[in-house]
Amino acid sequence: AYQYIVESLGLDEGEIFNMYHEVPSVRDKDQFLMPFIDILADPNFKTGNLENDQKLLRSLIVFAAIMEGTFFYVGFSQILAMGRQNKMVGAAEQYQYILRDESMHCNFGIDMSNQIKLENPHLWTEEFQEEIVSLIRRGVELECAYADDTMPRGVLGLNAPMFKDYVKFIGNRRLQQLGLPAQWSGIPNPFPWMSEMLDLKKEKNFFETRVTEYQTGGSLNWD
C-alpha cells in the first residue's frame, strides 16, 4: 500500500524509503526497536530461564504495544484526518486497511503477553513492570518527536500538540491493557473519530463504495 501511494503521488521512492536513515525522529524509533526485534528474530534464542523468559516477554510487549500499538498512530491519524476532509481519500482508504491490520496485531500481541504473564507470574516482578512503563514512556516520547517533525506547522485544523496528546492517550491505553497505571493524567482523546475507526464495525453501501472490513472465516466458501 505504501509503495502504491508513493508511486501514485509521483514521489521519489529513494528519498521516501531512506528517511529512516535521514530523519532523526524516524531513525531514533528504528534504533530503539532493533534490540528487541533482534531477540524475536534470533533463531538461536532459547527460553527456559528467568532472564531469557523476561527478554522474550519484554520484546513481545515492545513489538505489540509500542511498534504496532504506538509508532504508527501519528501517521495514521494525519492521513485519515485529511480523508475526513475529502482530501487524499484514496490514500486514506488504503490507510484504513493498514490501521485495521495493525490494530489486530497490537491486540493479539498484548493478549498473548497478558496470557504469558498469567501463566508465568514470576516474570511480572515489580522491577519488570517499572521497566515496561519506562519503555512505553520512551516510545511515546519518540512518537511525539515524530509528530513535531511531520507537523511543524498547523494545517487543516491540526497541529503537533494535538497529535502529541493523542500519542499520550494511546500510551495510557496500552499501559492499561497491560494492567499498568496510566502515566499521563488529564489527557482526553483529541481524535474520537479514530476510536470509531478502530473499535466499531462499520457497514458501507456495497454499490457506492468499497468495504474496508474483512470477511470472517465463517463467511468464506472454499468450494
C-alpha positions as CSV (number, residue, x, y, z in Angstrom):
1,A,0.0,0.0,0.0
2,Y,2.8,2.4,0.9
3,Q,4.6,1.7,-2.4
4,Y,1.3,2.2,-4.3
5,I,0.7,5.6,-2.7
6,V,4.3,6.8,-3.3
7,E,4.1,5.8,-7.0
8,S,0.6,7.4,-7.4
9,L,1.8,10.7,-6.0
10,G,5.0,10.7,-8.1
11,L,7.2,10.9,-5.0
12,D,10.9,10.0,-5.1
13,E,11.0,6.4,-3.8
14,G,14.7,6.5,-2.9
15,E,14.1,9.6,-0.7
16,I,10.9,8.3,0.9
17,F,12.2,4.8,1.8
18,N,15.6,6.2,3.0
19,M,14.0,8.5,5.5
20,Y,14.6,6.1,8.4
21,H,18.3,6.9,7.8
22,E,17.9,10.7,7.3
23,V,15.1,11.9,9.6
24,P,16.2,11.9,13.2
25,S,12.8,11.0,14.7
26,V,12.4,8.1,12.3
27,R,15.9,6.9,12.8
28,D,15.6,7.1,16.6
29,K,12.4,4.9,16.5
30,D,14.2,2.4,14.4
31,Q,17.2,2.3,16.7
32,F,15.0,1.9,19.7
33,L,13.2,-1.1,18.3
34,M,16.2,-3.0,16.8
35,P,17.5,-4.7,20.0
36,F,14.0,-6.1,20.7
37,I,13.3,-7.2,17.2
38,D,16.8,-8.9,17.1
39,I,15.7,-11.1,20.0
40,L,12.5,-12.1,18.4
41,A,14.2,-12.8,15.1
42,D,17.2,-14.8,16.5
43,P,16.8,-18.5,15.6
44,N,19.3,-19.4,18.3
45,F,17.5,-17.6,21.2
46,K,16.2,-20.0,23.8
47,T,13.9,-19.6,26.8
48,G,13.9,-21.6,29.9
49,N,15.5,-19.3,32.5
50,L,14.2,-16.1,34.2
51,E,16.5,-13.7,32.2
52,N,15.6,-15.1,28.8
53,D,12.0,-15.5,29.6
54,Q,11.8,-11.9,30.6
55,K,13.7,-10.9,27.5
56,L,11.1,-12.6,25.3
57,L,8.2,-11.1,27.2
58,R,9.8,-7.6,27.1
59,S,10.4,-7.9,23.4
60,L,6.8,-9.1,22.7
61,I,5.4,-6.1,24.7
62,V,7.6,-3.6,22.8
63,F,6.7,-5.2,19.5
64,A,2.9,-5.2,20.2
65,A,2.3,-2.2,22.4
66,I,5.0,0.2,21.1
67,M,5.8,-0.7,17.5
68,E,2.4,-1.9,16.4
69,G,0.4,0.0,19.0
70,T,2.0,3.4,19.2
71,F,4.5,4.2,16.5
72,F,2.0,4.1,13.6
73,Y,-0.6,6.3,15.1
74,V,0.6,9.8,14.3
75,G,1.0,8.9,10.6
76,F,-2.4,7.1,10.6
77,S,-4.3,10.0,12.2
78,Q,-2.7,12.6,9.9
79,I,-3.7,10.8,6.7
80,L,-7.1,9.8,8.0
81,A,-7.8,13.3,9.1
82,M,-7.2,14.5,5.6
83,G,-9.5,11.8,4.3
84,R,-12.3,13.1,6.6
85,Q,-12.0,16.4,4.8
86,N,-12.2,14.8,1.4
87,K,-8.5,15.2,0.7
88,M,-6.4,12.2,-0.5
89,V,-9.4,10.0,0.0
90,G,-7.7,7.1,-1.9
91,A,-4.7,7.1,0.4
92,A,-6.9,7.4,3.4
93,E,-8.8,4.3,2.4
94,Q,-5.6,2.4,2.0
95,Y,-4.6,3.5,5.5
96,Q,-7.9,2.3,6.9
97,Y,-6.9,-1.3,5.7
98,I,-3.5,-0.9,7.3
99,L,-4.9,0.5,10.5
100,R,-7.2,-2.5,10.9
101,D,-4.3,-4.8,10.4
102,E,-2.0,-3.0,12.9
103,S,-4.8,-2.8,15.5
104,M,-5.3,-6.6,15.2
105,H,-1.6,-7.2,15.5
106,C,-1.4,-4.9,18.6
107,N,-4.3,-6.5,20.4
108,F,-3.2,-10.0,19.6
109,G,0.3,-9.3,20.9
110,I,-1.0,-7.7,24.1
111,D,-3.4,-10.6,24.7
112,M,-0.5,-13.0,24.2
113,S,1.7,-11.0,26.6
114,N,-1.1,-11.0,29.2
115,Q,-1.5,-14.8,28.8
116,I,2.2,-15.3,29.4
117,K,2.0,-13.1,32.5
118,L,-0.9,-15.2,33.7
119,E,0.8,-18.5,33.2
120,N,4.2,-17.2,34.5
121,P,3.5,-14.7,37.3
122,H,7.1,-14.9,38.5
123,L,8.2,-13.0,35.4
124,W,5.9,-10.0,36.2
125,T,8.0,-8.6,39.0
126,E,7.7,-5.0,40.3
127,E,11.0,-4.2,38.7
128,F,10.0,-5.6,35.4
129,Q,6.7,-3.7,35.5
130,E,8.6,-0.4,36.1
131,E,10.9,-1.2,33.1
132,I,7.8,-1.8,30.9
133,V,6.4,1.6,32.0
134,S,9.7,3.2,31.2
135,L,9.9,1.7,27.8
136,I,6.3,2.8,26.9
137,R,7.1,6.3,28.2
138,R,10.2,6.3,25.9
139,G,8.1,5.1,23.0
140,V,5.6,7.9,23.5
141,E,8.5,10.5,23.6
142,L,9.9,9.2,20.3
143,E,6.5,9.3,18.6
144,C,5.9,12.9,20.0
145,A,9.2,13.9,18.4
146,Y,8.0,12.3,15.1
147,A,4.8,14.4,15.4
148,D,6.9,17.6,15.7
149,D,8.9,16.6,12.6
150,T,5.9,15.7,10.5
151,M,3.7,18.6,11.6
152,P,6.0,21.6,12.2
153,R,3.1,24.0,11.3
154,G,-0.6,23.5,11.8
155,V,-2.7,22.6,8.8
156,L,-6.4,21.8,8.3
157,G,-7.2,22.5,12.0
158,L,-4.5,20.1,13.1
159,N,-1.2,20.7,14.9
160,A,1.6,18.9,16.6
161,P,0.3,19.4,20.2
162,M,-2.9,17.6,19.2
163,F,-1.0,14.7,17.8
164,K,1.2,14.5,20.9
165,D,-1.8,14.5,23.2
166,Y,-3.2,11.6,21.0
167,V,0.0,9.7,21.4
168,K,-0.1,10.1,25.2
169,F,-3.8,9.0,25.2
170,I,-2.7,5.9,23.2
171,G,0.2,5.3,25.6
172,N,-2.2,5.3,28.6
173,R,-4.4,2.9,26.8
174,R,-1.6,0.5,26.1
175,L,-0.5,0.6,29.7
176,Q,-4.0,-0.1,31.0
177,Q,-4.3,-3.0,28.5
178,L,-1.2,-4.5,30.2
179,G,-2.6,-3.9,33.7
180,L,-0.2,-1.0,34.4
181,P,-1.0,2.5,35.6
182,A,-1.6,5.4,33.2
183,Q,1.3,7.9,33.1
184,W,-0.4,11.0,31.6
185,S,-3.3,12.4,33.6
186,G,-6.0,14.6,32.2
187,I,-5.3,13.7,28.6
188,P,-8.5,13.3,26.6
189,N,-8.7,11.8,23.2
190,P,-8.4,14.7,20.7
191,F,-9.5,12.4,17.8
192,P,-12.6,10.5,19.0
193,W,-13.3,9.6,15.4
194,M,-10.1,7.5,15.4
195,S,-11.6,5.3,18.1
196,E,-14.7,4.9,15.9
197,M,-12.4,3.6,13.1
198,L,-10.6,1.3,15.4
199,D,-13.3,-0.1,17.6
200,L,-16.5,-0.1,15.7
201,K,-17.5,-2.3,12.8
202,K,-19.0,-0.2,10.0
203,E,-21.2,-1.1,7.1
204,K,-20.9,0.5,3.7
205,N,-23.2,0.6,0.8
206,F,-21.7,-2.1,-1.4
207,F,-22.9,-0.4,-4.6
208,E,-21.5,3.0,-3.7
209,T,-18.1,2.3,-2.2
210,R,-15.6,-0.4,-1.3
211,V,-15.9,-2.2,2.1
212,T,-12.9,-2.0,4.3
213,E,-14.0,-4.8,6.7
214,Y,-12.6,-8.3,6.2
215,Q,-14.7,-11.4,5.7
216,T,-14.7,-13.7,8.7
217,G,-13.7,-17.3,8.2
218,G,-17.2,-18.4,8.8
219,S,-18.4,-16.4,5.8
220,L,-15.9,-17.8,3.3
221,N,-16.7,-20.6,0.9
222,W,-13.7,-22.6,-0.3
223,D,-15.7,-24.9,-2.7
